[in-house]
């Protein structure tokens, strides 16, 4: 059933910033992203402009597959705060989503210099390398993320899945062993490590000669 949107959503030019913000939140809570995006644009028009309002609008546009509009919002956000870490991170994630991997890689490298110990950043960098078919660098990035944050589920799962996909079973085991020996893992992380050990102990995973990953092993 087509839902007709109320006229005051689009035409109430006298709505305050507080009212528009409340409407955006209500639309998001109800799962109506299109409505939330329209309201977020009205919120920007109501002013004053801020990094947060443009970044939020950009993320909404990405989810709605409106890349051109997302780029406009992110560009405005970067003009307001060109060195803001979260804004640049969101831009890189948007570029990843739309398969602009070279641009994402360039921005992630810049962010890595700002926060070299950010495990999530290293994991996302690994995802970009994987999309570029640079599996050695991807695995090195996932491994670095796990050293920084042994509880990082995304990095662990990405590393294990990559190792399994190319038959690097012993390498996968070494990654898990390092975590068990060097780190105090959370209960959830211990359960994940146990699950991956069960998978790796499956006889079907055993290979006589493991293939080597080609390319640079460490991402500098």
DAVENBEL-V255963 format. One line per field, one symbol per residue. phi: phi as a letter, one per 20 degrees, with the letter a starting at -180 (. if undefined). burial: 1 if it has 24 or more other C-alpha atoms within 12 Angstrom, else 0. A space follows every 10 residues. Layout:
BEGIN
phi: ???
burial: ???
END
This chain:
BEGIN
phi: .feeeffffe dffeffgfff fffgfffffe nefffffgff ffffffmffb gfffffffff fffemdfgff ffffffffff bfdfffffff ffffffgdme ffffffffff ffffcfdeff ffffffffgf femdffffff ffffgfffbf efffffffff fffffdneff fffffffgff edceefgfff ffffffffff efgfefcfce fefeofedee
burial: 0000000010 0000001001 1011000000 0011111111 1111000011 1111111111 1100001011 1011111100 0000111111 1111111100 1011101110 1100000111 1111111111 1001111111 1111111111 1111111111 1111011111 1110110011 0000100011 0110011001 0000100000 0010000010
END
